[in-house]
């Protein structure tokens, strides 16, 4: 099971995020529209991701929600289409909610940098640092990016976008 070290934080400016990413040499990959449908999983989290209405993935992950810097173990299954699996899972498990966002993706060494504009929530930055060697090396890269992007303690979030949306209701 692949493992990431992750953070999520509010940002005042996606433009500033883009500028810093370019300045540090992060490689811009692409921008996309994502729709994540979260199901009521008993253990961990389960979501179906639709990317630009053309690519579909089922993503299951286990992640602690108590800390700002957290370990996430995940599996991704590519799908040819969202239906009928989305319908089956919706009926069998129920839907917690749906998150819609625009995401710019950058790559910096072992880290995916996401600059997100989330419908109903605002602007965020996420780092997902792949643990390919030691956890300490991944932690060092993650902490370096936190400093480079000037993320302050009060900016960090411990929860997912779906949790923020549900809390607003």
N, C-alpha and C positions, 0 to 999 in steps of 0.2 A: 504494500500500500504506500503510494507516494506521501511524502511529508513536507509541509511548509512551515516556516515561521512567518507570522502575519501580524500586521497592524492595520487599523482603519482610523482615520482622523478627519475631522472637519477641516476645510480650507476656505479661506476668505476669497481666494482667487484661483480659478482654474487656469487663467492666463499666466499667473506667476508660477504655477506648477509646471506648465508647459515650458516656460522660460528656463526654469532650473533644470528640468530634465534634459533639455537641449544643451545647456551649459556644461553639465557634467558628462556629456557624451552618451546619454541613454539613447538607444535606437528606437525611433518611432516605428511602430508596426502598423497600426490601423485604428480607425474609429468605427464603432459599431453601436447599434441599438440592441439592447438585451431586454428580454422579458423573462423573469424568473418566477415560476409558480412553485410555491412551497407547500409541501404536503405535511399532514399531521403524522410524522414518524414517531414511533415509540422510543427509539434510540437514535441519538444524533439528529442530523438534519438530512432531508431529502428534497431536492428541487429539480424541476425540469427547466432547462435554459433554452430559450429560442433566440438565436442570433441573426439579426437582420431578416427574420422570417424565412431563412433558408438553411440554417444549420441548427441541429437539435442535439442536446445532451441531457442525460440523466446523471445527476451528481449527488453522491452520498458522502457525507463527511461527519467526522467526530472532531469537536473542538471545544476546549474549555472557554467559557464565557466570563471567567472571573478576573482575567488579567488583560492588560493592554497589549502586551506582546505575548502571543499565544501560539501553541502548536496545533496544527490542523492535519489530520490524516484523512485522505479522500480517495474516492474512486470515481472515474468518469467513464460513462458508456455513451459512445456516439450512436445516434439514431438516424435512420433514414427520414423519419417524419415524427411529429409530436403525437399525432393521433394514430392508433387508438389507445396507446399506452397512457397518455395523459388522462383520457376518459376513465380508463380502468383504475388508475391510481386515485383519481379524484373521488370515484364512487367507493373504493375500498378503504381509503385512508382519510379522505376529507382534505380540503384545501385550507391552509392557514391564511394565505394571502398571496398577492402578486406584487412584484417590484418591477418597475419600468425605469430604465436608465439609458443614458448615452455614456459610452465609455471610450476613452482614448487609452490605448495600450502602448507602453514603452517597455523596453527590455534593458536592464543594466546588470551585467554579469549574470548572477543566478537569480535575479529578482525581476518579477513582473511588477511594473508600476502602473496602477490604474488611476486615471483622472476621471472621476464619475460625476455626472449631473443626474441626481435621482429625483424623479417626479414626486413632488410633495415634501421633499426633505432638503434639497439644496446640493451643495458642492462638497465632494469628499476626495480624499486620496487614500489609496490602499497600496501596501507593499506585500507581496507574497514571495518570500525568499525560499527557494527550493533547498532542501537539505540533501545535498549530493555527496558531501564529505562529512565532516564533523559538525555537530550542532553548534559548537563554539565558533567555527568559521562562518556559518550562516548567521549567527547572532551578531557577529562583528560587522558583516555586510549590512544587515538590517539597521543596526545602531548607527552606522556611518551615514546611511541614507536619511535616517531621522534627523541627524544633525544638518546634513546638506540641505534638506527641505525645510529646516527651521521649524519642526513640529514641536510645539510646547506641550507640557503635561496636560493642560486643560483641553487640548484639541483631541486627544485620544478617545476612542469609543470602545466599549467592551462588548457591544452587541451588534447583531446583523441589521441590515437595512429593514428587513421584514419586522424585526422587533421594534425598531424606531417608528415604522408606519403604524403598527398595531397599538403602540403606546399613545400615538396621536389621536386615535379614535375615541 
